[in-house]
């Protein structure tokens, strides 16, 4: 994330795909992390985003799924929590504390 708290968050996927991928719910975030990023040793963080304050249009795609897509940068005020994504010794992502349970970016 940028050092300036006034600068909206922009993930690289805005450039390549036109939106920021999000996932709603702890279990689904863990499943997505393990499906796509388990072998990536970099540290990951969970951004809890208040979608109604994102400052950019968003929609759940496909409808009824746990995958909100945000079609533009995310206002910093909409990021209500930042937590390190916990991992097991083998690199597997594991569930984090219950306080963080909103739509999150990758």
N, C-alpha and C positions, 0 to 999 in steps of 0.2 A: 504494500500500500504506500502511496505517496506520503512524504513527510508533512506536507501542508494539509492540515485538517479541513481547509476550505475547498480543496480540490476534489471533485467527484472521483469515485473509484471507477477505473476502467480496466477490465480484464482484457487480455489479448484476444479473446474470442469475439469481442465487438468488431475488431478489424477483420478477422477471418470468417466469422459466421453471422455477424450482424446482431448478436445478442449475447448476454451473459447467462450461462447455464446455472440453474439453482436446483436444489433438491429439498423437499419439505419432510422433516421428521428424522429423528436420530437413526432409526433402523435403516431407512433408505439411504441416508448419507454414508453410513458404514458400508452398506452393500455396494453402492456406486464406487466408493473409494477402493474397496477390495477388487471390484471388477476391472477398474481401469488404471489404478495407480499403486497397487500393492508393491510392484517391483521398482517403483520410483523412490529412491532413498531420501529425497528432499523432505524437509519438514513441511507439513500442511497445516493450515489454520481453517477454522470454521467461522464464517461471518454470519451472524444472525441479522437478517435484514427485515425491516418493517416495509413490506411491499407497498403499502399505501403511502409511504413517505419516500419511495425510491427516487422520485423526480423524473422518471422515464416510464413510458408505457410498458406494461407486462401482461402476460397471459400464461395460462397453464396449458402446456402442450405435451402430449395430446390431452384434450379435455378429460378431466377425471383422474389424471395421473398426478403423481407427487412432484412434477417437474415444471416449476415456474421458469419462464424465460423473460429476462429484462432486456428491452430493446433500446438501450442507451446506457450512459453512465449512471452510477448509483450515488445519490447525494450522501455525503458523510453522515449527516444526521439520521439517515435511515439505517445505518449500521449500528445496531443497539448492543452488540457484544462481539468480541473477537476472542476465540479460544483456540488453543493448540489442539489439533486432531490427534488423539492418543493412538499409539500403536503398540502391538505386542513385540516381543523380542524377534519374532520371525518376519516383522514388517507388516503383519496383518493389522488393519485398522480396527479399533474396538470402540464400543459405545462410550460416550462421555456423560458427565453429570446432567441430571434432569433439568437444571435451570436453563440450559440452552436447547430450545426446541422450536425453532422457527425455520423459515426458508433460508438456505445457506448457499454461498457460491463456492465454486471449486477453486 
